[in-house]
Amino acid sequence: MSHKANRPSDSYSPLYFLASLGAGGLAVTFFMWLMHGIPHPGQPVPVFEDIMAAFMSGSGFVQGMILTAMIGIAGFAFLNLKLLVWNLRRFGEWRNSDGYAKFARTNAQSQVLAMPLALAMSVNVLFVLGMVFVPGLWAVVEYLFPLAMIAFLGIGAYGFKLYGAFLGRVLTEGGFNCAANNNFGQILPAFAFAMVGVGLAAPAALSTTPALAGLGLVFSTFFLMTSALIAVVAMILGFRSMMENGANPETAPTLSIIVPLLAVLGILSLRQGHGLHEHFGTQAMAGETMLMLAKYLSVQILFLLFAGLILIRQGYAQRFIFGRETSPGSYALVCPGVGFAVLLHFFINRGLVDAGLIAKFGPAFWALTSVALVAQVAMIWLVFRLNRRHFGQGSTPEPVPAE
């Protein structure tokens, strides 16, 4: 995307990394169609050979589903990487500006964790692209897992450097504005570390090498606990400020950040459980998996209701999606819809179907899956709507800086 005048994105914010993140998340929602819709014997995830075999032998409906999923994955993966490159270039320019120096003295300094969050998502997207479009990938995947772990650990280390700069400043110099913390923006670092953790958990679930699986379990547990601790503390501080000052209208979308965070932690837990079963002799019962996913999904729904209540009462959509004002924080609205859709797919297939409560591809299955599909379509619309408002040539809404 070239640098045009008079666009909201010309006033740069690290929250624009969420535009890349949302596109990557939508690529994953299309992968869910393949993950749960076609057979993949011999490995826990479908690869190119499985997809082609299902396409050649499938009905017209199956072929249409596979073709749509592959187009969706390719399209949103391209958008994910395009927006990531744009953000990295703009962030590099912005970091040397006076605006960044002022930004780094505020509560919003922790927003720079959106960068490692987007980087970790893009690594996951590249892995999805490899599985879907690269023939023979599974024959060499054991050589790729160490490289992926190094990449995720590098991103995690960079995330700690960024978060350490923020914590080091506020805990030694003070200056954290508790009154302005009337949102859940400080949970963003937890989301970033969770995304690193879910990537590190992939070898635990997919690798046939016990040493790699064990390292994946240990490293992903570290980032899981890091994410959980940050999220709990940040949520308490945010609730405390909101109860006293009300929720900040511009940053109200952060109230739903728990939804994608729980989706990532839920998938992380599933991957760890599979790795423990395959390599370390533990046996996860289908009912236990269903109950675990039901707990994550229940909290997601509660926070969707909570965030929706505040957003509706504040008229957020009328102001920032359909009105004259814009805020880069609007991209935080994409993540909850994506996270809810992805976790619902897992709850239906790894929970209800595996536990025998509903039949795969039966009426109840499609009724529940339609909810995930509606959420996916809504987020696709929202991504294109926001991209036109923030990046479209000649867009003139009034930008509102995120706090």
N, C-alpha and C positions, 0 to 999 in steps of 0.2 A: 504494500500500500504506500504510494508516494505521499510525500509531505505536502498537503494542501492547506491553504489559508482558510480561516473561518470555520474550522471543524472543531467540535468539542475535544476530539482526541489530540488536537494541537496543544492543549493544556495538559501536559502529560501527568499521569498518576500511575504508580506501580500496580494499582488495582486493575489496570488494563491487561495485566497478565491473566486475569480471570476470563478475559475473552478467549484467550488461547486454551485455558483450562476447560471452559464450557464446550468448545468445539471438540476437544479430545474426549470429554465425557460422552458426547453424542456419538462419536465413533464407537465407543465401548457399548453404548446401548444397542447399536446395530449388531455388534459382535454377540450380544446376548441371544439374538435370534438364531445364530449358528450354534452357539454354545449349547443351547437347550433344545434346538429344533432338529438337529441332524445327528445320526449315530457317529461316534468317534471311538471305536474299539481300539484298545492298545495304548491309549494315552488319555489323560483327564480332560484334554481340550481338543477341539477340532483343528485339523491342519489342512493344508491345501488339498492333499490326496483325499481326505474324508469329504471335503466340500465338493470336489469334482465328482466323486463316486455318487454322492447323494444327488447332485445335479443331473447326472446322466441317467440315473435309475428312477428319479422322482417324477411325481405328477406335475402338471402345469402349475398348480399352486405352490408346490415345493420349489420348483425352478424359479418362479417369480419371487418367492421369499428370499432365496439365495442370491439372486441377481440384485434385488433391491438392497439387501444387507451389504453386499460387496461394494455397490455404488456408494451407499451411505458411509461405509467405513473409509473408502478411498477419499471421498469428498471432504468429510469432516477431519480426517487425518491431515489432508493437505491444508485445510483452513487452520487447524491446530498448529502446524509447523510454520505456516506463513505468519500467523499472528505472534508466534513465539519469537521468530527472527525480528519482526518489526519491533516488538517490545524490547528485546535485548539491545537493538540499535538505539532506540529512543532512551532507554534507561541509561545507557552509557553516556549519551549526550547530557541528559538531565542531571546525572550525578555530579557533573562538574559545574553546575549552575548555582546561583545564589538561592534559587527556589529550593534546591535540595538541602542546602545548609539550614534554611529555616524549617523545612519539613522535618529534619533530623533532630529537632529540639522539641517535637510535639509527641503526643500519644500515637500519632499516625506512623511514626518511624517503624513500628512493627509490621506495617503493610509491605515492607520490602520482602517479607517471607513469601509473598505471592510469587516471587521469582523461582525459588527452589520448588514450590508447589507445582508451578507450571512445567518446570524442567522434569520433575519426576513423572508427571502425567505424560509428557511427550515420550519419555523412555518407554513407558507402558504402551503407548500408542504404536511406537515403532515395533514392539514385540508383537502386537496384534497384527500389524501389517505383514510381518514376517510369516506368522502362522497362516494367514489367509491367502497370501499371494506368492509365497516363495516355495516352489517344489523342493522336497527333500530336506526341509529345514529340520525336521525332527531327528534326522540322522546325525546332525552336528550340534544339536541343541545343548548337549552337555558341555561343549566347549564355549557356548555363548553365555551360560549361566554365570561363570566367574566374572566375565566382562560386565555383565549386567549388575552383578553385586558390587563390583568396583565403582561403576557409574553411580549407583544409588548411594553407596557410602560416601562418595565424593560430594554428591548433592546434599546429603545429610550433614556432612562436615561444614559445607558452606552455609547451610541453614543455621547451624549452631553458631557460626561466626557472626552472622547477621543478627541473630536473636541475642547473642551475648553482648553485642554492641548496644542494643536497646536496653537490656536488663542492667548492664554495667553502668549505663548513664543514669537510669531512673533510680537505681538502688544505691548509688554512691553520691549522685548530685541532687537527687530529688527532681521535682518538677513535673511528675506525672499528675495530670489534671483529672482527678476522680470525677468531678462534675461532668466533664466532657466524655467520660467513659460510659455514657448511657447507651450502649449498644453491645454487640458481641464481637466487635472487630478484633479484640485481643485473642479470640479463639483461632484466628487465621494461622498463627504459627503451629498450633496443634494439628490443624488440617494438613499443613505442609509436612510435618514429621510423620503423620499417619500415612500420607501418600508414599513417602520413602519406605515406611515399614511394609506396606502392602506389596511394593515391588520386591523387597528383600524376602518376603514370604513366598514368592513364586517358586524359587528353587526348592523350598521345603515341600511344596505340593507336587512339583513337576519333575524334579530331578530323580534319577535312579541311583545316584551316588550318595550313600549315607552321610559322608563328610559334608558335602555341599548342603544337603537337606538339614543337617544339624546346625551348620553355620547360619543358614537362612532362618531357622527357628530362633536361634539366640539373638541374632541381629534384629530381626523383626520384632521380637519381644521387647528389646530395648527401646525401639522407636514407638511401639505401642504404649508402653508405660510412660514415656516422655510425653506423648500426645495426650494421654488421659490426664496426667497431672496438670499440664498447662490448661487443658480445657476446663477442668473442675475449678481451678483457681480463677481463671478468666470469667467463667460463668457467674461465679459468686460475686466478683467485683462488678461485673456488668449489671446483674440484677440489683445490686445495692444502689448503683447510681441511677438506674431507671426508676426504681421505686421512689427515689427522692426528686429526680429531675424530669422524669418522663423520657421516652425513647426519642433519640435524635431522628428526625424525619429523613434526612439525607442518608444516614447509615442504617436505617431500619431493615434493609435486606439481610444484614448480618445476623439478624435474630433467627434466621433459618439455617445458619451455617452448621448447626448440629446435625442436620439431616444428611448432607453429604459426608460429614465426618463419620457418622455411624455406618453409612454404607461402606466406606473404606475399611473401617475397623471390623465390620461384619465379614467382609471378604477376606481380610487378613486372618480372622479367626477360623474361617472355613479352610483356608490354605494350611494353616498350622495344624488343624485337626486331621486333614488328609495326610500331611507329612508324618505326623505322629503314628497314624494307623499304618502307613506303608513301611516305615522304617523302624519304629520303636515299639510295636506290639500293642498299642492302645486301640481300643475298639469303640468308636463313636456310634451310638445307636441312632437310627433315623428319627426317633421321637425326640431325642436330646437335641439333634441338629435343628429340627423343626421348632422346638421351644426356644432355642437360642436365637434363631432368626426372628421368631415372633416377638421376642423382647426388643431386639433392635428396631424392628418395624413399628412396634407400638410407640416407642419413644420418638421415632421419626414423625408419626402421625400427630402426636401431641405437640411437637414443635412446629409442624406445619400449621396446625390450628392456632397456636400461640402467635406465630409470626403473621399469619393471615389476618388475625384479628387486629393487630397493630397496624399493618399496612393498609387495611381497608379503612380503619378509623382515621388514619392520617391522610387518606386519599393519595397514596404514593403513586399508583398507576396513572391517575389523572395528571399528576405533576411531571413525573419523570419518564413515563413510557409513552403517553399520548399527548402530554402538554409541552410547554415551551422550555422547561428546565431539563437539564441532563446531569447525570452523575455517573462516574465510572463504577461506583458501587452497585449500579443497577445490574451489572454482570453477575453479582452474587446471587441474583434470583435464578440463574440458570442451574447452578450447582444443586440446589435442593430437588428440583424436578428430575434431574438426571440421577441423583443419588437414590431418590425414592423409586424410580423406575427400575434401576439396576437391582436394588435389594429386593424389590417385589418379585422380579424374575427368579432370583435365588430362593426366596421364600416359597414360591409356587412349586418350583421344580426340585430343589434340594430339600425342601421342607415337606409340603403337603403331598406331592406326588410320591416321593421316596418313602414317606410314612404310610402311604396307602390310603390317605384320606380322600383324595380325588384321583380320577383317572386321567392320565396324560392325554391331551387333545380331546377330552370330554367337554360337556357343556360348562361345568364349573371351572375347568381349566381356562377355557376361552373367555369366560366372563371376568375372571380375575386378571388374565393376561391383557384384556382390553383396557383395563385401568392403567397398566404400565405403558401400553401403546399410546393412550391418550396423553399421558404425561410426557412421553417422548415427543410426540407431534407438537405439543404446546411449547416445549423447550426449543424445538427447531424453529418454530415461528418466532419465539422471543429472541433467539440468537440473530436471525436475519433482521428483525425489527431494530434491535439495538445496534447492530453493525451499520445499518443505514443511517441511524441517528448520529452515531459517534464518528464513523469513518467515511460516510457518503459525501461525495463532492457537492458542495453547495448547501450542506446542512447547517442550520443557523440557530439551533436551540441554545438557550443560555446555560453555559456550564456552571455547575455548583461544585466547588472543591470538597473532597471528602475529608472528614475530620479524622 
